[in-house]
């Protein structure tokens, strides 16, 4: 009996083709691991939402994975499927040809396809714009603006005598180019908040994978406070029925476990939300906003990272750094793992108006006091060159400060953390023209001044000059964070000794702080 073509052995390797091996492994429940992650979704997954790291970026960081995430706010699952490559809609061209230049030409959708923007986009942008898709082998940009579809070549046709490309009267399909390189990745889908035929589209997307079983479908958020979660729950239930081995109800997990995972004490509104089957407000950007905030993104990322390992899609490794779940008031700490890490909060009115400050960073872990070059930001109210002050660590391990009246450093020996931990203090009085640095090795119970107090500084520019500058711990637009550093508490006093800020990162992750560049509250 002849061997079926799909099982024919390779003449060189003497093995069946990879597709046959992968299909057999999937049928037997044996998973192949990968180091590549692709995330497809809407604004719930996009890189551009909220000013903090989305769950996909966090998972990639936790597990050391390469990441591809073209998720676009506002789109339905059909649009998501086009960006993933599984859905290749067919278009006809009234003019019959693809022009040789980059001018736009009209095209007509030749099949049923529900676009995700209602009403349609009115200008070219993320929504309704599919860049670099293949149409008869020609890279084109596809636009859906004002309910009309157009295309344009990405680049003009090459050659000394280029010719237009004829388009069959029956039309041709478009297929995303960039996503084709990620068909072998483990893929994560979370969409449908804007509508669409979720089951149909996920089926199309999974069929496009090199390993059709290597994906995870996450249950979407259940809406905003006071809303009706029923439609979202019904959509999630349909996905669970269609994809029992790949579905995970992330919304249900966040509702049940999210606050505990992050060490957040539920508010009255949180309890109301949970009782209604809605993600608690403390894990969303606002009570009237269904999108997850930084804490919510971390809850999703932590559980998803675990899930990818549990399901055999990603190998467990000693280099994985999935943050532990919180134990409130016992072992939390602010982590700044990279040079871009930053925790920030809007300043209160008292801090905005203060012109004399004592900035105190209590129990800061600094893995490397010195650096090859440059300054590193400890704490600041400074961004894009328009700010009030920066508390910095110089490359030689000494302390440094800059405000609108100029920079000041202290030419002493490097700071000396005890077992890697030290408390740092900056006192500055603009009106008096003074500034001083201090350190402590007993959590700020006692302070030792470094060098002498700087006097005679310019008093021209007030510390309160830029009222909108955020209070930051970590990176600014000018200087990187101390990579790998951690902090338990930041306290800021005014000139009279009154407390302006006293945020304890070991107790809570609330009070309006947001996190970017992989900054996070983790177990100490």
ABEGO torsion letter per residue (X at the ends): XBBBAAABBBAAAGBBBAAAAAAAAAAAGBBBBBABBBBBBBAAABAABGGBBBAAAAAAAAAGBBBBBABBBGBBAAAAAAAAGABBBBBBBAAGBBBABABBBBBBBABBBBBABOBBBABBBABGBBBGBBBGGBBBBBBBBGGBBBBBBABBBBEABBBBBBBBAAEBBBBBAAAAAAAABBBBBBBGAAEEBAAAAAAAAAAABABAABBBBBBBBAEBBGBBAAAAAAAAAAAAAABAAABBBAAAAAAAAAAAAAGBBBBAAAAAAAAAGBBBAAABABAABABBBAAAAAAAAAAAAAAAAAAGABBBBAABBBBBBBBBGAABBBBBABAABBBBBBBBAAAAABABBBBBBBGBBBABABBABEBBBABBBBBGGBBABBBBBBAAGBBBBBBAAEBBBBBBBBBBBBGGBBBBBBBBBAAAGBBBBBBBAAGGABBBBBEBBBBGBBAABBAAABAABBBBBEBBAABBBBBGBBBABBBBBBAAGBBABBBBAAABABGGBBBBGGBBBBBX
